[in-house]
Amino acid sequence: MDLPPPTVSRRHPERHIAWPVNAQRWTELTFAHWRYDPDVVQRLLPAGLEAQVLDGSAWVGLVPFRMGGVRTPPLPPIPVWSAFPEVNVRTYVRGPDGREGVWFFSLACPRRAFVAAMRCVGLHYVHADAQVSRTTSEAGDSVQYRFAGRIGRSGSPWRLDARTAIGPPIGDAARTPLLDSLTGRWAAYGRAGGRWWRIPISHEPWPLHDATLEGDLHGPLLAVGLPRPDGTPMAHYSPGVDSRIGLPGLSR
C-alpha cells in the first residue's frame, strides 16, 4: 500500500470532521515552544514515531489552557464538570503511516474521569491540580497558569506557575510557515491495544497574539525526561477555538 505523501501542517485543518466523537472549546491558551536537538527528542519517542524537523530543529511545546464545553455530540455539556484547565507537553512527529501529527509526552487536568477515558485511546493523561485565571490591568491583559501534579512511572512531582502577558494580534501577513506548522496540527498519535492510532482534529484557524511567558516553566518538561531547554520560549496566545475530535483510525 502506498503511503500518503509527507505534508507540512497548515493554518487550516486537513479535513472537516462532520461527525465528531467529542467536541471541546479551548480558551485562554498559550503556545510556548523551544528548539531541541532532534536526537534528544527522538530518544524519548516510542518506536514508530520520527521527530519532525522544522527550521533545523525539533520543537517541544508547553501548552496550558482552559477546556470548556466538553461533550459527545449531540449531547450537551455537563454543567460545571465540562469546564477545567489542562496543560500538555508535546512534540511534532511523523507516524508509522508517514503522516504528521502531535505526540503528547503528557497531558494533565483535574478531572479523573476524563483522564481515565483519554488513557483508553493511548493519550498520556495524568491528574493534576490546576487553575487558570485572566486579569486586566493598566499594563494590559494577562493569564496566570498554576498546575501541580505527578508524571511518569516514578511519580515525579512537577509544577507550573507561569504568567502570559498578551500582546497585539498577529495579522495574516506576519504568520510564518513555521508558526502555522507548530500551531496548526490536525491529528494526534496514541498507542493502545498494541496498535498505533491517529486521532483527527479540526477547528477554525487559530486567532493568535504575540505574547510573553514568564515564571516557573520547566517542571512539566523535566518530569517527562526532557533536558532543561535553552533560553526563553517562543510564545503566542490565543483566545480560543471550538474543536471537533474525530474517530481514531489505525495508523500502519
N, C-alpha and C positions, 0 to 999 in steps of 0.2 A: 504494500500500500504506500502510495506517495505521501510524504509529509507535506503539510501546508508550508508555503514559503515563509521565512522569518519576516517579522513585521516590527515596526517601531511604534510604540504606543502613541496615540494621538489625543487631541483635545476632545474628540467625540468618541462615543462608545463603538465597539466592534459591531454590535447589532442591538436592536431594541428587544427587550425581553417582554413579550406580550403576556406571558403567564408566569409571573414571579411566584416562587415558593416562600419568599419573605420580602417585606418592604420595610425600610428604615429611613429616618430623617437624621442626617449628620450635620450638626451645627457647632459653632464656636470652635472650629478646627484649626490646628496649626500643623503645618508640614515643617519638620526640621530634618535637614539632610546633611550628612557628612560623606566625604570621599573616603574610600578604603582601598587598600591593595586588593585586587581581585583574588589573589591566592589566599589572603586572610579570610575573606568571606567564603570562598569555595570550601575551605577546610571545615566550616561549620554547617555546610549544606548536606542533606542526605543524598545518597547515591540516586541518580536520576535527574537531579537538578544541576544546571550550569549557571554560575553567576554571570549576569549580563553586564557588559562593559559599556558605559556611556561616557563620552568625552574623556576617555582614557582611564576611567576608574569604575570600580564597583561602588554602589551607593547604599548606605544604610539610612533608613528613615525612622524617626521617632514621631508618632502622630497621636497626640491627645485631642479629645473632642467630647462632645455631648451627643449621645444617641437619643432619639425620640421616635415616637410613633411606631415602635417595633410591633409587627403584626404578620399574620399569614393571610394574605388576601384570599377571599373577600371579607374576612373577619375584621372587625375594628380593633384598634389597640386596646389593651387592658389598661384602664386608668391607673395612674401612678407607677405601676410596675414597668410600663413600656418606655420609661424615660430614665436614663442613667448615664454616667460618664464611662468612657473607655479610653485606653491608651494601647497602642501596638508598636512593636519593634519589627521592622520589615526590611526586606531587600528585594531586588528585582532579578528575575531569573528567566531562563528558558527551561521548559519542562521536557518530559520524555517524548512528547509529541512534536517538539521543535518550536512550539509557540511560546510566547512570553506571558509573564504574569507576576504576581506578588507571592513571595514566600514570607510567611509570618513566623519569626522566631518566637514571638509570644504576643498574646492579646490578654488584656486584663480588664475586668469590670466587677462591680459589686453584686451582680445578680447570679446566684449559684445555679439556678435552673437554666439560665441562658448559657452559662459556662458549660454545663453538662451536655446540653443539646448540641452546641457547636463542636465539642470534642468528638461527637459521634461522626462528624464528617471530616475529621482529621485536622481541625484547626486547634492550635495550641493555646486554648483559653485557660486562664487561671483567675482565681478570685482575688480581689484587691479592694481595700477601702479607697474611696475616690470622692473628689469634689472639684467641680468646675464652676467658676463664678466670673461674671463680667462686671467691670466698673467703668465709670465715666468721670473724668476729672478735667481740670483746665489743661493738663498736659496731653489729654486725648484719651481714647478708649483703650482698654487693656483686658486681657483674660488671664485669670490665675488658675493654675492646674496643681492639684495636690493628689498624689496617689501613693499608696504603700501596700506592699504585698510580698509574696514569695514566689520564686520561679525556679524550675529545674528539679532534678531528682533529689538534689541535696536540700531543696527548700531554701535557696539562698534569699535572704531578705533584700529588698530594694525599696527605694523611694524616689519620687519625682516631685520637686517643688519648684515650679517654674512660672514665669510671667511673660506673656506675649504682649508687646506694645504694637498696636495695629496702625499701619501706615496707610498711604493712599492706594486706591485701586490700581491694578495693573491693566493697562489697555491692551488691545489685541496686538498692536504693533510692537509692544515690549515683551510679548510672550515668546520665549525662545523654544526651539525644538527640545532642548534638554528639560526645560521646565514642564512642557507639556508631556514629555515622556515619563518624568518622575511622578507627576500628579495624575495623569490620565491613564489609569490602569484598569483594565476591563475584565480581569479574571484573577482568581487566587488559586494556588495549588494546595491540596491537602492529601494526606495519605491515611487511608482507613481500610480495614479488611485486607491488608496486604496489597492494595492497589492504589494507584495514583488517580486523583480526581481533580478535574478543573472546574471551578465554580465561577460561572459568568456573572458579571455585574454591569448594570447600565444606570446612567443618570445624566442630567444635563451637564454641559461643560462647567468646570469649577469656576465660580467667581473668586478671583484671587486678589489679595492685597500684599504689598510689601509689609514686612514685619521684622521685629527684633525680639529674639527669645533669650531670656537670661534666667539664671538660677541654678539649682542643683539638678543637672540634666542627665548625668551619665549612669545613674544607678540601674535603670532598666537595660541599658546596653551591656554593662559589665555582668549583670546577672545571667544573661544568656550566653556568656563566653566571649563576647567581643572585646578587643582591647580598647582602651580609652582613646577616643578619636582626637585628631589634631585640630586645634583652632575652634572657632565658633561655627555653628551650623548655618547653612543657607536656609533662611526661614521665610515662610509665607503663611498668611492667614486666609481662611475662607469663612464667610458667614454660614455657608452650608448648602447642601443639595438634598434632593429626595432620591433615594437609591432603590433599585429593584434587583433582587438576588434571584438568579435562575437556578434551575435544577442541575446539580452537579453531573458532569459527564466523565466517563472513563478517559484517562489520558494515557495513551500507549506509546 
